[in-house]
Amino acid sequence: MDFKWDEFGICLQSGLSFLGVTVKLTLIPVLFGIVFGLLIATARHYKVPVLAQILKYFVEIYQGIPFVV
């Protein structure tokens, strides 16, 4: 049973061709999460009256939902 380097090279090239898509699909949600997280943290820190209460419950509910991949 020999390792087929030529097939490995073909698969590697195919996989690398989608690297840009993978990076985009990773970075976009991370950036949105950072922005929304900072907005939520800022509103709760400065105790914006109504918004802080709404976000408090949003965070409680969000943290209670299990992360499923």
C-alpha positions in Angstrom: 0.0 0.0 0.0 1.9 3.0 -1.3 1.0 6.6 -0.7 -0.1 8.3 -3.9 1.6 11.7 -3.9 0.0 12.7 -7.2 -3.5 12.3 -5.9 -2.5 14.0 -2.7 -1.3 17.0 -4.7 -4.5 17.2 -6.6 -6.6 17.1 -3.4 -4.3 19.7 -1.8 -4.7 22.1 -4.7 -8.5 21.6 -4.7 -8.6 22.2 -0.9 -6.4 25.3 -1.2 -8.6 26.8 -3.9 -11.4 27.1 -1.3 -9.2 28.6 1.4 -10.4 32.2 0.6 -14.1 31.1 1.1 -13.2 29.4 4.4 -11.4 32.5 5.7 -14.4 34.8 4.7 -16.8 32.4 6.4 -14.7 32.5 9.5 -13.9 36.2 9.7 -17.3 37.7 8.9 -19.1 36.1 11.9 -16.1 36.9 14.2 -16.2 40.5 13.2 -20.0 40.7 13.7 -19.6 39.1 17.1 -17.0 41.5 18.2 -19.0 44.5 17.1 -22.2 43.3 18.7 -20.4 42.2 21.8 -18.9 45.6 22.2 -22.2 47.3 21.7 -23.9 45.1 24.2 -21.1 45.5 26.7 -21.0 49.3 26.3 -24.8 49.6 26.8 -24.7 47.4 29.9 -21.6 49.2 31.3 -23.1 52.7 31.0 -26.5 51.3 32.2 -28.7 52.7 29.4 -32.0 52.3 31.2 -34.3 50.2 29.0 -31.6 48.8 26.7 -29.5 47.5 29.6 -32.4 45.4 30.9 -33.3 44.1 27.5 -29.7 43.1 26.8 -29.4 41.6 30.2 -32.2 39.1 29.4 -30.8 38.6 25.9 -27.4 37.6 27.3 -29.0 35.3 29.9 -31.1 33.5 27.2 -28.2 33.4 24.7 -25.9 31.9 27.3 -28.5 29.3 28.2 -28.7 27.9 24.7 -26.2 25.1 24.1 -23.7 25.6 21.3 -24.4 23.0 18.6 -22.1 22.7 15.7 
